[in-house]
Amino acid sequence: MAQEGFFPSLGYFAITGTGPRKAQAMTQRRLVEGVMENCPIRDILDRIGDRWTLLTLWVLADGTFRFTAIKREIPDISQRMLAQTLRRLEQDGFVSRKVFPTVPPRVEYALTALGRSFLAQLEGLVNWADENHDAVRAARQAYVPPAAEAVPWPERRVA
């Protein structure tokens, strides 16, 4: 039996159960005002789901690095984007930044305990990607988009 339920972690009302109502609810999710900011899944994915964050975390898994060493490990990232990524990771508590009082200043970045705890989860994703990358690429190559279906125009009645 289908019933309406609220799932605050996902941030929408949905129909639970089976049948056409569940399918309808899955395609017509209504976001509830104010829940987006409290949704842990959306919040974390928003932060780590960009192009550079996971790569930066993966580099820092090997220890403490200076900015230029991280840049060397991710050659296609711009200095500006790396600086933004490191700032966001520091803001979220994944990375610590240590400034040494030298001329010029020396800055080192390392994972915090929170960042290291995330690595355990990231490692599973990296292993899955390594194991399944060829299959995903083959599926992309073999994919044939469905042909657009012709939808007839409604007949017009002439009065």
Residue pairs with C-beta under 8 A, 6 or more apart in sequence:
1 17
2 15
2 16
2 17
2 18
2 19
2 21
2 22
3 15
3 16
3 17
4 13
4 14
4 15
4 16
5 13
5 14
5 15
5 16
6 13
6 14
6 32
7 13
7 14
8 35
8 38
8 39
9 39
9 40
9 41
10 39
10 41
11 31
11 32
11 35
11 36
11 38
11 39
11 42
12 29
12 30
12 31
12 32
12 35
13 25
13 29
13 30
13 32
14 22
14 25
14 26
14 29
15 21
15 22
15 24
15 25
15 26
16 22
36 42
37 43
47 53
47 88
47 92
48 54
48 57
48 118
50 85
52 74
52 77
52 81
52 82
52 85
53 85
53 88
53 89
54 122
54 125
55 74
55 77
56 70
56 74
56 77
56 82
56 85
56 86
56 89
56 95
57 89
57 94
57 95
57 111
57 115
57 118
57 119
57 122
58 122
58 126
59 65
59 70
59 73
59 74
60 70
60 95
60 109
60 110
60 111
60 115
61 111
61 119
63 110
64 108
64 109
64 110
65 73
65 108
65 109
65 110
66 106
66 107
66 108
66 109
67 82
67 83
67 86
67 107
67 109
70 82
70 86
70 109
71 77
71 79
71 82
74 82
77 85
86 95
86 97
86 109
89 95
89 115
90 96
90 97
90 109
93 112
93 114
93 115
94 111
94 112
94 114
94 115
94 118
95 109
95 110
95 111
95 112
95 115
96 109
96 110
96 111
96 112
97 107
97 108
97 109
98 107
98 108
98 109
98 110
99 105
99 106
99 107
100 106
100 107
100 108
111 119
